[in-house]
Amino acid sequence: MCGEISFDSPDQNAKCVRMLGDARVRGQTGVLSERRGSYPFIDFRLLNNSTLSGEIGTKKKVKRLLSFQRYFHASRLLRGIVPQASLYLLDEDYLGQARHMLSKVGMWDFDIFLFDRLTNGNSLVTLLCHLFNVHGLIHHFQLDMVTLHRFLVMVQEDYHSQNPYHNAVHAADVTQAMHCYLREPKLANFLTPSDIMLGLLAAAAHDVDHPGVNQPFLIKTKHHLASLYQNVSVLENHHWRSTIGMLRESRLLAHLPKEVTQDIEQQLGSLILATDINRQNEFLIRLKSHLDNQDLRLEDAQDRHFMLQIALKCADICNPCRLWDLSKQWSERVCEEFYRQGDLEQKFELEISPLCNQQKDTIPSIQIGFMTYIVEPLFERWAQFTGDTPLSENMLNHLRRNKAKWRSLLHKQHSSSRSNDHSGQVTGSQEQTLNEEETP
């Protein structure tokens, strides 16, 4: 399977990277980046129906197919050629609606799905260009608009629309949430332009080139990324290093002093690596300690950076805190991605990962567990930090309502399954009944 395929590897003579306490990595000349196009998107169509231990055709044939993928990917993007589909081929009515939405980009009810349609699938590029201007980052860092746009197109194109969840729309949604959090008074009063740029860039690129499967899948299939990062924060390291590669390739920050760009690259890594869900308890324990001891000093760059990490973690998993219609769409998308992985694991006779078995893991049960053990503890601490602002109260209220709706759907699902096998799917009549009920 994936572990049997030979891929290009980074220069073996490069100095080994070392992990620091704050999860930053430094090499001989700063952060080591991944070369864009070196590791193509995992195309499972290359895998035949053989078992994991069987041969998947010849290695030469597979490598040739992957080489074509690599060439196609690189030829479109590395030379700055933007596919025609990403150009703004919209009439004035659509552009007007998109501009109107941007005037309300700081509102929590912002509909990123609608915005993506109005921008012809360019939600991430359009949103970031707007936010960089709103926050005065273009002027402060003397950024070239053409170069900025090219970099953002590179980031957007390196997300995979085949993924139901981990795609550019998710990145845009996280970025919009990050913008809302950066405006919270407790944090906003201390943020520097560098903090704001780092927060927005990390949000936009935090899942770039996501393959649509999780870390355990990459490890058990002996994927090259798992080997490269020694099974530690595999995806997050890949997202970060790919981002650094794009920053350097676009030369967006080439006019800044070398020590400044190196610091930006390292801090981006620290932010993106913080989104590793396996480090959730680590960050929660530290945040609880700070809040209980009331020793956060946001005048201190280190404490500000820590709160940016927390803000990005919140933005990354804020879907359950959105309006029900938006939250439900995200829930269905992430579960569809889980189920696709489960189908792959079953096809190749691998153990099906937790939450990936469509016959056992229903959407309501997955979401209730996610909200209870991951989302609620984090957002309750975030509200404690912000001081119960209108935004924090609004998010917690949505979270409680959405959890109650999933519980109601789960109850209806169990009742219905006694007479009919719905395989964990919520029917249209159940959804209509739920919407007609009064939520707490």
Salt bridges, closest charged atoms under 4 A:
ASP8 OD2 - ARG70 NH1 3.65
ASP22 OD2 - ARG24 NE 2.52
GLU34 OE1 - HIS238 ND1 2.86
ASP43 OD2 - ARG45 NH2 2.85
GLU92 OE2 - ARG99 NH2 2.47
GLU157 OE1 - ARG76 NH1 3.65
ASP158 OD1 - ARG36 NH2 2.97
ASP158 OD1 - HIS73 NE2 3.47
ASP173 OD1 - ARG322 NH2 3.13
ASP195 OD2 - ARG304 NE 2.73
ASP207 OD2 - HIS166 NE2 3.92
ASP207 OD2 - HIS170 NE2 3.21
ASP207 OD2 - HIS206 NE2 2.91
ASP207 OD1 - HIS239 NE2 3.38
ASP209 OD1 - HIS160 NE2 2.65
ASP209 OD2 - HIS238 NE2 2.64
GLU249 OE2 - ARG36 NH1 3.30
GLU265 OE1 - ARG248 NH2 2.82
GLU282 OE2 - ARG279 NH2 2.80
ASP292 OD2 - LYS288 NZ 2.76
ASP295 OD1 - HIS290 ND1 2.78
ASP316 OD1 - HIS170 NE2 3.33
ASP316 OD1 - HIS206 NE2 3.00
GLU332 OE2 - LYS328 NZ 2.49
GLU336 OE2 - ARG340 NH2 2.95
GLU337 OE2 - HIS166 ND1 2.48
GLU345 OE2 - LYS220 NZ 2.85
GLU376 OE2 - LYS403 NZ 3.28
GLU437 OE2 - LYS412 NZ 3.23
